[in-house]
Amino acid sequence: MSLLPGFSLLGSGPTVLLLHDADGDHLSFAPQLETLASAGYRAVAWDMPGYGRSAPVEPYGFKGLAQRCLLLLDVLRCGEATLVGHGFGAMLALEIALRAPMRVRRLVLCAGGPALDAAATAAWVAPRLAALEQGMDMAQLAERLVARDAGADALPEGLQLARHAMGRVYAATYRRALQALTVFARRAPDLARLHVPTLLIGGEQDRCTPPEALLALAHVLPDARAVLLPGVGHWPQLEDPEGFEGALLEFLAMPARLH
């Protein structure tokens, strides 16, 4: 089995790599592929190792996942990319930026990033693991979580896609990803070293990454700004794709940093 992760690619230009959450797969960013390609970017949405047809990593953790992501960038002949991470993918984007800062042009953290209080992460993971232990399958879990964690004004088609993507996740991989979340080691002192332009996008009604947690993270990162979308929960890119993409494209169009 190839170590190269599976991915979808559309467009040409500066590379924007889309890193999905533990709760989804490459479809979690399906609307953004076309939008970014139309705006002059090469948009790449991967299936994280263990998802889709991507081979898992052993041991399953952020170090191995970051290495696979960098392998993908190498194969794409991409020296530098913008990383857009949702949930778990936001934490992975930070890990990659800390390990290989010269490979990351910009960061976009969507409804995610490390909780500065580790107990908050454990509290988020515990009920998901409990549901798996009770025998709930991923489609059932998707129905429960999307209904609970979406915002009041979420686009119905976006929620349907969120449920579909989550329902395709392998339960064994999901369990391992949840366990990896609880041992993510990067905290405020590490994050304060990240001098890379960063945009944080969240939903005002997100219960998983509440606005106060996102704003606290933005305060720790040296070059960060935050955008909160009204009426939106944990899937900003699917619940309000127009608002999400507007903020994303505006950020991408800002002058690049000087090396």
C-alpha positions in Angstrom: 0.0 0.0 0.0 1.3 3.4 -1.0 2.4 5.8 1.8 1.1 8.7 -0.3 -2.3 9.9 1.1 -5.3 10.0 -1.2 -6.4 13.5 -2.3 -8.5 15.6 -4.6 -6.9 18.4 -6.6 -8.4 21.2 -8.6 -6.9 24.3 -10.2 -3.5 25.8 -10.6 -1.5 28.5 -8.8 -0.4 28.8 -5.2 -1.2 25.6 -3.2 -3.9 25.6 -0.6 -4.0 22.3 1.3 -7.3 21.5 3.0 -7.0 19.2 6.1 -10.3 17.8 7.4 -11.4 17.1 10.9 -11.5 13.7 12.6 -15.3 13.8 11.9 -15.0 13.8 8.1 -12.8 13.3 5.0 -11.9 15.2 1.9 -15.6 15.9 1.2 -15.6 18.2 4.2 -14.0 20.8 2.0 -15.8 19.9 -1.3 -17.3 23.4 -1.8 -14.0 25.1 -1.3 -12.1 23.1 -4.0 -14.1 24.7 -6.8 -14.1 28.2 -5.2 -10.3 28.2 -4.7 -9.6 26.8 -8.1 -11.8 29.5 -9.7 -9.9 32.2 -7.7 -6.5 31.1 -9.1 -5.3 28.6 -6.5 -4.3 24.9 -6.6 -6.7 23.4 -4.1 -5.8 20.1 -2.6 -8.1 18.2 -0.1 -6.5 15.1 1.3 -7.9 12.1 3.1 -5.9 11.9 6.3 -4.1 8.6 6.9 -6.6 6.0 7.9 -9.4 7.8 6.1 -10.7 6.9 2.6 -8.0 4.9 0.8 -5.1 6.5 2.7 -2.9 4.1 4.5 -2.8 4.6 8.3 0.3 5.6 10.2 1.9 3.6 13.0 1.8 4.8 15.7 -1.2 6.9 15.0 -0.3 10.4 16.2 0.5 14.0 15.1 4.1 13.3 14.3 3.4 10.6 11.7 0.4 12.5 10.3 2.6 15.6 9.8 5.3 13.6 8.0 2.7 12.2 5.6 1.4 15.7 4.9 4.9 16.9 4.1 5.4 13.8 1.8 2.3 14.9 -0.1 3.7 18.4 -0.5 6.9 16.9 -1.8 5.1 14.8 -4.4 3.1 17.9 -5.4 6.4 19.7 -5.9 5.2 22.3 -3.5 7.8 24.2 -1.5 5.4 26.3 0.4 1.6 26.0 1.0 -1.2 27.6 2.8 -2.7 25.0 5.3 -6.4 25.2 6.0 -7.3 22.9 8.9 -10.8 22.1 10.3 -11.0 20.8 13.9 -8.4 18.0 14.2 -7.0 19.3 10.9 -6.3 22.7 12.6 -4.2 21.0 15.2 -2.4 19.1 12.6 -1.7 22.3 10.6 -0.1 23.8 13.7 2.0 20.7 14.2 3.2 20.9 10.6 4.0 24.6 10.9 6.0 24.0 14.1 8.0 21.1 12.5 8.5 22.7 9.1 7.9 26.4 9.3 9.5 27.1 5.9 6.9 24.9 4.2 3.9 26.9 5.5 3.0 30.2 3.9 -0.2 30.9 5.9 -2.4 29.1 8.3 -6.2 29.0 8.5 -7.6 27.3 11.6 -11.3 26.5 11.1 -13.3 25.7 14.2 -10.3 24.1 15.9 -6.9 24.2 17.3 -5.6 23.0 20.7 -7.7 23.8 23.7 -5.4 25.8 26.0 -7.0 23.8 28.8 -6.3 20.1 28.1 -9.4 19.1 30.2 -11.6 20.7 27.6 -10.3 18.4 24.9 -10.8 15.3 27.1 -14.4 16.4 27.9 -15.1 16.7 24.1 -13.6 13.3 23.3 -15.1 11.3 26.1 -18.8 11.1 24.9 -17.6 10.3 21.4 -15.6 7.4 22.6 -18.4 6.3 24.9 -20.8 6.2 21.9 -18.4 3.9 20.0 -18.1 1.7 23.0 -21.9 1.4 23.2 -21.9 0.1 19.6 -23.1 3.2 17.8 -22.0 3.1 14.1 -20.5 6.2 12.4 -23.7 7.0 10.5 -25.7 7.1 13.7 -23.0 9.1 15.4 -23.1 11.6 12.5 -26.8 12.1 12.8 -26.5 12.8 16.5 -23.4 15.1 16.4 -24.3 17.2 13.4 -27.8 17.8 14.7 -26.4 18.8 18.1 -23.3 20.8 17.0 -24.5 22.8 14.0 -25.7 26.4 14.2 -29.3 27.6 13.9 -28.7 29.2 10.5 -26.7 26.3 8.9 -27.2 25.6 5.2 -29.2 22.3 5.1 -27.2 21.0 2.1 -24.0 21.6 4.1 -25.2 19.6 7.1 -26.2 16.8 4.7 -22.6 16.7 3.4 -21.2 16.8 6.9 -23.3 13.8 7.9 -22.3 12.0 4.7 -18.6 12.6 5.2 -18.7 11.6 8.8 -20.7 8.5 8.1 -17.9 7.2 5.8 -15.2 7.4 8.5 -13.9 4.0 9.7 -14.8 3.6 13.4 -11.4 2.2 14.3 -9.6 5.2 12.7 -12.0 7.6 14.4 -11.3 6.0 17.8 -7.5 6.4 17.2 -7.9 10.0 16.1 -9.9 10.8 19.2 -7.3 9.3 21.4 -4.6 11.3 19.6 -6.4 14.5 20.3 -6.1 14.0 24.0 -2.3 13.8 23.9 -1.6 16.7 21.5 1.4 18.2 23.2 1.5 21.7 21.7 0.6 24.4 24.2 0.9 28.2 24.4 4.8 28.4 24.6 5.1 26.4 21.4 2.4 28.4 19.6 4.0 31.7 20.6 6.9 30.7 18.3 4.7 30.6 15.2 5.4 33.8 13.3 3.1 32.9 10.3 0.0 34.9 9.2 -2.9 33.0 10.7 -6.7 33.3 10.3 -9.0 31.7 12.7 -12.6 31.2 11.5 -15.3 29.9 13.8 -19.0 29.8 14.4 -20.6 32.0 17.0 -22.7 28.9 18.0 -19.9 26.4 18.0 -20.1 24.1 21.0 -17.0 22.2 20.2 -14.7 25.1 19.7 -16.6 28.0 21.4 -15.8 31.6 20.4 -14.0 32.3 23.6 -11.6 29.4 23.0 -10.9 30.5 19.4 -10.3 34.1 20.6 -7.9 32.9 23.3 -5.9 31.0 20.7 -5.8 34.0 18.5 -4.3 36.0 21.4 -1.5 33.4 21.9 -0.5 33.3 18.2 1.8 36.2 17.3 0.2 37.1 13.9 -3.4 36.0 14.1 -6.8 37.4 13.5 -10.2 35.8 14.1 -13.5 35.9 12.3 -16.7 34.6 13.9 -19.7 33.7 11.6 -23.2 34.3 13.1 -25.7 31.5 13.2 -22.9 28.9 12.5 -21.7 25.9 14.6 -18.8 23.5 14.2 -18.8 23.3 10.3 -18.3 26.9 9.1 -17.1 25.8 5.7 -20.3 23.8 5.1 -22.8 25.7 7.2 -22.0 29.1 5.6 -19.7 28.4 2.7 -20.2 31.9 1.3 -19.2 33.6 4.6 -16.3 31.2 5.1 -14.9 31.5 1.6 -15.2 35.3 1.7 -13.1 35.5 4.8 -10.7 32.9 3.4 -10.1 34.6 0.0 -9.7 38.0 1.6 -7.0 36.6 3.9 -5.2 34.8 1.0 -5.2 38.0 -1.0 -3.4 40.0 1.7 0.3 40.8 1.0 2.6 37.9 1.6 5.1 38.0 4.5 8.7 38.8 3.7 11.3 36.0 4.2 
